[in-house]
Amino acid sequence: MLRKLGRFVEFSVFGEPVTVDWSIIGNKKELDIYGSHLGPYAYPVAIDLMARGELRMDGVVTHFLPLEQWHEALDLVIDGTRSIKVAIRP
């Protein structure tokens, strides 16, 4: 729920094109609507910071599994009840 003159922020990554009629929520309440997405250069920087131990992942990555256990890692992600993020180590 948003109050009149509120702010709506959409941050998403979609697998296919998505269309939204913003007038449904934007016109009547006079909302500020912001959108964002991951930039194309975000991944290399994040991976480098993680590799150097400069980006703390405590509490975010709940499981680290070796590459050989990729199937178990995928099962954890699909289940969704026992993990937040699952990382695979090469």
N, CA, C and O atoms as a MOPAC input file, in Angstrom:
PM7 MOZYME 1SCF
protein

 N      0.83900 1    -1.17500 1     0.00000 1
 C      0.00000 1     0.00000 1     0.00000 1
 C      0.88300 1     1.23700 1     0.00000 1
 O      1.93900 1     1.27000 1     0.63200 1
 N      0.43500 1     2.23300 1    -0.70900 1
 C      1.15600 1     3.50100 1    -0.76400 1
 C      0.19000 1     4.64200 1    -0.47400 1
 O     -0.95100 1     4.64500 1    -0.93700 1
 N      0.66000 1     5.58900 1     0.28500 1
 C     -0.16300 1     6.76400 1     0.56600 1
 C     -0.14600 1     7.69900 1    -0.63200 1
 O      0.71500 1     7.58400 1    -1.50300 1
 N     -1.07100 1     8.59800 1    -0.67400 1
 C     -1.07400 1     9.61100 1    -1.71400 1
 C      0.23000 1    10.38800 1    -1.63600 1
 O      0.70500 1    10.70500 1    -0.54500 1
 N      0.81100 1    10.69400 1    -2.79200 1
 C      2.08500 1    11.38100 1    -2.93600 1
 C      3.24800 1    10.53400 1    -2.41700 1
 O      4.30500 1    11.07200 1    -2.08900 1
 N      3.06100 1     9.21000 1    -2.33900 1
 C      4.10800 1     8.30900 1    -1.87500 1
 C      5.11600 1     7.99700 1    -2.96600 1
 O      5.04100 1     8.53300 1    -4.07100 1
 N      6.06000 1     7.12400 1    -2.64200 1
 C      7.12200 1     6.75200 1    -3.56700 1
 C      7.10000 1     5.24100 1    -3.76900 1
 O      7.10000 1     4.47600 1    -2.80500 1
 N      7.08200 1     4.82100 1    -5.02800 1
 C      7.11000 1     3.40400 1    -5.38400 1
 C      8.42700 1     3.13500 1    -6.10600 1
 O      8.74700 1     3.80300 1    -7.08900 1
 N      9.20200 1     2.14100 1    -5.61200 1
 C     10.47300 1     1.79100 1    -6.23300 1
 C     10.38100 1     0.34900 1    -6.70400 1
 O     10.10000 1    -0.54800 1    -5.90900 1
 N     10.61400 1     0.12000 1    -7.98000 1
 C     10.60200 1    -1.22000 1    -8.57100 1
 C     12.02900 1    -1.58800 1    -8.92900 1
 O     12.66000 1    -0.93200 1    -9.75800 1
 N     12.54000 1    -2.64900 1    -8.29600 1
 C     13.86600 1    -3.16300 1    -8.61500 1
 C     13.68500 1    -4.62700 1    -8.94900 1
 O     13.37700 1    -5.43400 1    -8.07200 1
 N     13.87200 1    -4.97100 1   -10.19300 1
 C     13.61000 1    -6.34600 1   -10.61100 1
 C     14.50900 1    -6.75000 1   -11.75500 1
 O     15.08200 1    -5.91900 1   -12.46100 1
 N     14.61100 1    -8.04900 1   -11.91100 1
 C     15.26000 1    -8.63800 1   -13.07000 1
 C     14.27100 1    -9.64100 1   -13.63400 1
 O     13.89900 1   -10.60000 1   -12.95800 1
 N     13.85000 1    -9.42600 1   -14.85700 1
 C     12.84000 1   -10.28200 1   -15.46600 1
 C     13.45500 1   -11.14100 1   -16.55700 1
 O     14.41000 1   -10.73200 1   -17.21700 1
 N     12.90700 1   -12.32500 1   -16.74100 1
 C     13.38900 1   -13.23900 1   -17.76500 1
 C     12.78600 1   -12.98100 1   -19.13400 1
 O     13.22800 1   -13.55200 1   -20.13100 1
 N     11.78200 1   -12.12500 1   -19.18400 1
 C     11.14000 1   -11.81200 1   -20.46200 1
 C     10.54600 1   -10.41000 1   -20.37500 1
 O     10.42100 1    -9.86600 1   -19.27800 1
 N     10.18100 1    -9.81900 1   -21.50100 1
 C      9.62800 1    -8.45900 1   -21.46900 1
 C      8.36700 1    -8.38300 1   -20.60600 1
 O      7.53200 1    -9.28700 1   -20.62700 1
 N      8.24300 1    -7.28700 1   -19.84600 1
 C      7.10800 1    -7.08000 1   -18.95900 1
 C      6.52800 1    -5.70500 1   -19.24800 1
 O      7.26600 1    -4.73200 1   -19.40900 1
 N      5.21800 1    -5.62800 1   -19.31400 1
 C      4.57300 1    -4.33100 1   -19.49300 1
 C      3.67500 1    -4.06500 1   -18.29200 1
 O      3.03400 1    -4.97000 1   -17.75800 1
 N      3.64800 1    -2.81100 1   -17.88600 1
 C      2.85900 1    -2.40700 1   -16.72900 1
 C      2.14300 1    -1.11000 1   -17.07700 1
 O      2.73700 1    -0.20600 1   -17.66500 1
 N      0.87700 1    -1.02000 1   -16.71700 1
 C      0.12500 1     0.22200 1   -16.89300 1
 C      0.27800 1     1.03800 1   -15.61700 1
 O     -0.50000 1     0.88300 1   -14.67600 1
 N      1.29800 1     1.91800 1   -15.59000 1
 C      1.57500 1     2.69300 1   -14.39100 1
 C      0.47400 1     3.69200 1   -14.07100 1
 O      0.38200 1     4.15600 1   -12.93400 1
 N     -0.36300 1     4.03600 1   -15.04300 1
 C     -1.42600 1     5.00300 1   -14.77800 1
 C     -2.41700 1     4.48100 1   -13.73900 1
 O     -3.09900 1     5.26900 1   -13.08400 1
 N     -2.49800 1     3.17600 1   -13.58500 1
 C     -3.41400 1     2.59600 1   -12.60000 1
 C     -3.05300 1     3.05400 1   -11.19400 1
 O     -3.93600 1     3.36600 1   -10.39600 1
 N     -1.76200 1     3.09600 1   -10.88900 1
 C     -1.35800 1     3.51000 1    -9.54200 1
 C     -0.75500 1     4.90500 1    -9.51100 1
 O     -0.69600 1     5.52000 1    -8.44600 1
 N     -0.31000 1     5.41400 1   -10.63500 1
 C      0.39700 1     6.68600 1   -10.64700 1
 C     -0.48700 1     7.91400 1   -10.70800 1
 O     -0.19200 1     8.91000 1   -10.04800 1
 N     -1.55300 1     7.87300 1   -11.47200 1
 C     -2.36000 1     9.06800 1   -11.69200 1
 C     -3.23400 1     9.43400 1   -10.49700 1
 O     -3.28800 1    10.60600 1   -10.12200 1
 N     -3.90500 1     8.48500 1    -9.90200 1
 C     -4.84700 1     8.78700 1    -8.82000 1
 C     -4.14900 1     9.22500 1    -7.53300 1
 O     -4.65900 1    10.07200 1    -6.80000 1
 N     -2.99100 1     8.64800 1    -7.26800 1
 C     -2.29700 1     8.95500 1    -6.02000 1
 C     -1.13000 1     9.91600 1    -6.20400 1
 O     -0.50300 1    10.31600 1    -5.22200 1
 N     -0.83300 1    10.28700 1    -7.42000 1
 C      0.26800 1    11.19100 1    -7.71900 1
 C      1.56800 1    10.68100 1    -7.10500 1
 O      2.24900 1    11.39900 1    -6.37400 1
 N      1.89600 1     9.44300 1    -7.41100 1
 C      3.07700 1     8.79900 1    -6.85200 1
 C      4.34100 1     9.16900 1    -7.61000 1
 O      4.30100 1     9.50400 1    -8.79300 1
 N      5.46100 1     9.10300 1    -6.90600 1
 C      6.76900 1     9.13200 1    -7.54500 1
 C      7.11100 1     7.67700 1    -7.83400 1
 O      7.16100 1     6.85800 1    -6.91600 1
 N      7.34400 1     7.35000 1    -9.09700 1
 C      7.62600 1     5.97000 1    -9.48500 1
 C      9.05200 1     5.90000 1   -10.01400 1
 O      9.41200 1     6.59500 1   -10.96400 1
 N      9.85800 1     5.04600 1    -9.38100 1
 C     11.25200 1     4.87100 1    -9.76000 1
 C     11.48000 1     3.42000 1   -10.17100 1
 O     10.85500 1     2.50600 1    -9.63300 1
 N     12.36700 1     3.22300 1   -11.11300 1
 C     12.72700 1     1.87800 1   -11.51800 1
 C     14.23700 1     1.75700 1   -11.60100 1
 O     14.94900 1     2.74200 1   -11.79300 1
 N     14.70700 1     0.53100 1   -11.45400 1
 C     16.13400 1     0.30500 1   -11.51800 1
 C     16.38900 1    -1.11700 1   -11.97500 1
 O     15.49600 1    -1.96400 1   -11.93300 1
 N     17.60400 1    -1.37400 1   -12.41000 1
 C     18.01800 1    -2.71800 1   -12.80400 1
 C     19.52400 1    -2.80700 1   -12.62800 1
 O     20.20300 1    -1.80200 1   -12.41900 1
 N     20.02500 1    -4.01400 1   -12.71600 1
 C     21.46600 1    -4.20100 1   -12.58100 1
 C     22.17200 1    -3.66100 1   -13.81800 1
 O     21.74600 1    -3.91800 1   -14.94400 1
 N     23.22800 1    -2.93000 1   -13.61200 1
 C     24.01300 1    -2.42500 1   -14.72600 1
 C     24.88500 1    -3.51700 1   -15.31500 1
 O     25.19300 1    -4.49400 1   -14.63100 1
 N     25.28900 1    -3.37500 1   -16.56500 1
 C     26.07200 1    -4.42200 1   -17.22600 1
 C     27.46400 1    -4.62300 1   -16.63300 1
 O     28.09200 1    -5.65400 1   -16.87300 1
 N     27.95600 1    -3.64900 1   -15.85800 1
 C     29.30000 1    -3.75900 1   -15.30600 1
 C     29.29000 1    -4.09100 1   -13.81700 1
 O     30.34400 1    -4.08600 1   -13.18100 1
 N     28.12100 1    -4.38000 1   -13.25000 1
 C     28.01400 1    -4.64100 1   -11.81900 1
 C     28.61500 1    -5.98600 1   -11.42700 1
 O     29.24600 1    -6.09100 1   -10.37500 1
 N     28.43500 1    -7.00300 1   -12.24000 1
 C     28.88600 1    -8.34400 1   -11.86700 1
 C     30.39800 1    -8.45400 1   -11.71100 1
 O     30.84100 1    -8.98200 1   -10.69100 1
 N     31.22500 1    -7.99000 1   -12.65700 1
 C     32.67600 1    -8.12000 1   -12.47500 1
 C     33.17700 1    -7.43800 1   -11.20700 1
 O     34.05100 1    -7.97300 1   -10.52500 1
 N     32.64200 1    -6.27300 1   -10.88400 1
 C     33.06900 1    -5.56000 1    -9.68200 1
 C     32.66700 1    -6.34600 1    -8.43800 1
 O     33.47300 1    -6.51300 1    -7.52300 1
 N     31.44000 1    -6.82300 1    -8.40000 1
 C     30.96300 1    -7.58700 1    -7.24300 1
 C     31.75400 1    -8.87900 1    -7.07500 1
 O     32.11200 1    -9.23700 1    -5.95300 1
 N     32.03200 1    -9.57800 1    -8.16200 1
 C     32.79100 1   -10.82600 1    -8.09500 1
 C     34.20300 1   -10.55700 1    -7.58000 1
 O     34.72200 1   -11.31500 1    -6.76000 1
 N     34.81600 1    -9.49500 1    -8.05300 1
 C     36.16200 1    -9.14600 1    -7.59600 1
 C     36.17200 1    -8.82200 1    -6.10500 1
 O     37.05500 1    -9.28200 1    -5.38000 1
 N     35.20700 1    -8.04100 1    -5.64300 1
 C     35.13200 1    -7.70200 1    -4.22900 1
 C     34.92400 1    -8.94200 1    -3.37100 1
 O     35.52100 1    -9.06600 1    -2.30100 1
 N     34.08500 1    -9.85500 1    -3.83100 1
 C     33.85500 1   -11.09800 1    -3.09100 1
 C     35.11900 1   -11.94900 1    -3.06700 1
 O     35.45800 1   -12.51300 1    -2.02700 1
 N     35.82200 1   -12.05300 1    -4.19100 1
 C     37.03300 1   -12.87300 1    -4.28100 1
 C     38.12600 1   -12.35700 1    -3.34500 1
 O     38.89700 1   -13.14000 1    -2.79100 1
 N     38.18700 1   -11.04000 1    -3.17400 1
 C     39.20500 1   -10.44800 1    -2.30400 1
 C     38.75700 1   -10.37800 1    -0.84300 1
 O     39.50600 1    -9.91400 1     0.01700 1
 N     37.53500 1   -10.84000 1    -0.56500 1
 C     37.02600 1   -10.82900 1     0.80100 1
 C     36.63400 1    -9.46200 1     1.30600 1
 O     36.51500 1    -9.25900 1     2.51500 1
 N     36.43000 1    -8.51600 1     0.39800 1
 C     36.07900 1    -7.15500 1     0.79100 1
 C     34.57300 1    -6.91000 1     0.83400 1
 O     34.12700 1    -5.84000 1     1.24800 1
 N     33.79900 1    -7.88900 1     0.41300 1
 C     32.34200 1    -7.76100 1     0.43500 1
 C     31.80800 1    -8.84400 1     1.35800 1
 O     31.84000 1   -10.02600 1     1.01700 1
 N     31.32300 1    -8.45000 1     2.51400 1
 C     30.84600 1    -9.41600 1     3.50000 1
 C     29.54400 1   -10.04900 1     3.03100 1
 O     28.61100 1    -9.35500 1     2.62600 1
 N     29.49500 1   -11.35000 1     3.08900 1
 C     28.31000 1   -12.08300 1     2.65400 1
 C     27.65100 1   -12.82700 1     3.81400 1
 O     26.75000 1   -13.63900 1     3.60500 1
 N     28.10600 1   -12.54400 1     5.04200 1
 C     27.52200 1   -13.19000 1     6.21500 1
 C     26.01800 1   -12.95200 1     6.24300 1
 O     25.55800 1   -11.81500 1     6.15100 1
 N     25.27200 1   -14.01500 1     6.36800 1
 C     23.82500 1   -13.89600 1     6.46200 1
 C     23.12400 1   -13.81000 1     5.12600 1
 O     21.90500 1   -13.97000 1     5.06300 1
 N     23.86000 1   -13.56300 1     4.05500 1
 C     23.24500 1   -13.51100 1     2.72800 1
 C     23.43100 1   -14.85000 1     2.03500 1
 O     22.46600 1   -15.48400 1     1.60900 1
 N     24.68400 1   -15.27000 1     1.93000 1
 C     24.96000 1   -16.58100 1     1.34200 1
 C     24.86700 1   -17.60000 1     2.47100 1
 O     25.69600 1   -17.61300 1     3.38200 1
 N     23.85700 1   -18.44600 1     2.40100 1
 C     23.62700 1   -19.40900 1     3.46900 1
 C     24.31200 1   -20.74000 1     3.22000 1
 O     24.50400 1   -21.51800 1     4.15500 1
 N     24.68300 1   -21.01600 1     1.97500 1
 C     25.32300 1   -22.29200 1     1.63600 1
 C     26.43700 1   -22.06700 1     0.61900 1
 O     26.25200 1   -21.36000 1    -0.37200 1
 N     27.60000 1   -22.67600 1     0.87600 1
 C     28.70200 1   -22.72800 1    -0.08400 1
 C     28.93400 1   -24.20300 1    -0.39300 1
 O     29.24200 1   -24.98900 1     0.50300 1
 N     28.78600 1   -24.57500 1    -1.65500 1
 C     28.97700 1   -25.96600 1    -2.05200 1
 C     30.01800 1   -26.05100 1    -3.16100 1
 O     30.13700 1   -25.13500 1    -3.97500 1
 N     30.78300 1   -27.16400 1    -3.19800 1
 C     31.74100 1   -27.33500 1    -4.28700 1
 C     31.01900 1   -27.61000 1    -5.60100 1
 O     29.87500 1   -28.06400 1    -5.61200 1
 N     31.69500 1   -27.33200 1    -6.69500 1
 C     31.12300 1   -27.51100 1    -8.02300 1
 C     30.55500 1   -28.91800 1    -8.21200 1
 O     29.54100 1   -29.10000 1    -8.88600 1
 N     31.21100 1   -29.90000 1    -7.61600 1
 C     30.76000 1   -31.28500 1    -7.75900 1
 C     29.37400 1   -31.50600 1    -7.16000 1
 O     28.69700 1   -32.47100 1    -7.51400 1
 N     28.94700 1   -30.63200 1    -6.26600 1
 C     27.63100 1   -30.75800 1    -5.64600 1
 C     26.62400 1   -29.77600 1    -6.24000 1
 O     25.72100 1   -29.31400 1    -5.54200 1
 N     26.77400 1   -29.45500 1    -7.52300 1
 C     25.89800 1   -28.48900 1    -8.17500 1
 C     24.43600 1   -28.91400 1    -8.10800 1
 O     23.54300 1   -28.07300 1    -8.00000 1
 N     24.19500 1   -30.21600 1    -8.17100 1
 C     22.80900 1   -30.68800 1    -8.15000 1
 C     22.15600 1   -30.40100 1    -6.79200 1
 O     21.00200 1   -29.97600 1    -6.73600 1
 N     22.88900 1   -30.63200 1    -5.70500 1
 C     22.37600 1   -30.33200 1    -4.38000 1
 C     22.13800 1   -28.82500 1    -4.21500 1
 O     21.15900 1   -28.40300 1    -3.60000 1
 N     23.05400 1   -28.02500 1    -4.77600 1
 C     22.89300 1   -26.57200 1    -4.71900 1
 C     21.61500 1   -26.14400 1    -5.43300 1
 O     20.86200 1   -25.31100 1    -4.92800 1
 N     21.38200 1   -26.70700 1    -6.58600 1
 C     20.17200 1   -26.38100 1    -7.34000 1
 C     18.92300 1   -26.80900 1    -6.57800 1
 O     17.92500 1   -26.08800 1    -6.56800 1
 N     18.97000 1   -27.97300 1    -5.94200 1
 C     17.83100 1   -28.43100 1    -5.13600 1
 C     17.52500 1   -27.46000 1    -3.99800 1
 O     16.35900 1   -27.19500 1    -3.70600 1
 N     18.57100 1   -26.92700 1    -3.35300 1
 C     18.36300 1   -25.94800 1    -2.28400 1
 C     17.65300 1   -24.70300 1    -2.80400 1
 O     16.74600 1   -24.17900 1    -2.15700 1
 N     18.07400 1   -24.23500 1    -3.97500 1
 C     17.46900 1   -23.03200 1    -4.56000 1
 C     16.01300 1   -23.29600 1    -4.93500 1
 O     15.13900 1   -22.47600 1    -4.65700 1
 N     15.75600 1   -24.43800 1    -5.56400 1
 C     14.39400 1   -24.76900 1    -5.99000 1
 C     13.47500 1   -24.91800 1    -4.78400 1
 O     12.33600 1   -24.45300 1    -4.80600 1
 N     13.97300 1   -25.57000 1    -3.72600 1
 C     13.18300 1   -25.74900 1    -2.50400 1
 C     12.82000 1   -24.39100 1    -1.90800 1
 O     11.65600 1   -24.14000 1    -1.59400 1
 N     13.80900 1   -23.51900 1    -1.75400 1
 C     13.56700 1   -22.15500 1    -1.29500 1
 C     13.25200 1   -21.99200 1     0.17900 1
 O     13.09500 1   -20.86000 1     0.63500 1
 N     13.15000 1   -23.07200 1     0.94900 1
 C     12.80700 1   -22.94900 1     2.35700 1
 C     14.01600 1   -23.07300 1     3.28700 1
 O     13.92400 1   -22.75200 1     4.47200 1
 N     15.14700 1   -23.53800 1     2.75200 1
 C     16.32200 1   -23.78500 1     3.59300 1
 C     17.49500 1   -22.89100 1     3.23700 1
 O     18.58000 1   -23.05800 1     3.79300 1
 N     17.30800 1   -21.94600 1     2.32800 1
 C     18.42900 1   -21.11900 1     1.90100 1
 C     17.96100 1   -19.72900 1     1.51100 1
 O     16.78600 1   -19.50200 1     1.21900 1
 N     18.91900 1   -18.79900 1     1.51400 1
 C     18.67200 1   -17.45700 1     0.95300 1
 C     19.42100 1   -17.37900 1    -0.36800 1
 O     18.81600 1   -17.19000 1    -1.42300 1
 N     20.73500 1   -17.52400 1    -0.30600 1
 C     21.58300 1   -17.57100 1    -1.49800 1
 C     22.48300 1   -18.79300 1    -1.39600 1
 O     22.97400 1   -19.12800 1    -0.31800 1
 N     22.69000 1   -19.44500 1    -2.51100 1
 C     23.54400 1   -20.61800 1    -2.56400 1
 C     24.69000 1   -20.31400 1    -3.52700 1
 O     24.46200 1   -19.94900 1    -4.68100 1
 N     25.92800 1   -20.46900 1    -3.04100 1
 C     27.10100 1   -20.20800 1    -3.88400 1
 C     27.79100 1   -21.51000 1    -4.19700 1
 O     27.88200 1   -22.40400 1    -3.35600 1
 N     28.28400 1   -21.60700 1    -5.43500 1
 C     29.02900 1   -22.79100 1    -5.88000 1
 C     30.48500 1   -22.38600 1    -6.05800 1
 O     30.79500 1   -21.43800 1    -6.77900 1
 N     31.37700 1   -23.12200 1    -5.38800 1
 C     32.82200 1   -22.84600 1    -5.49700 1
 C     33.42700 1   -23.73800 1    -6.54700 1
 O     33.21900 1   -24.95100 1    -6.51800 1
 N     34.18400 1   -23.16100 1    -7.49000 1
 C     34.80300 1   -23.98600 1    -8.53800 1
 C     35.92200 1   -24.86300 1    -7.98100 1
 O     36.54500 1   -25.61700 1    -8.72900 1

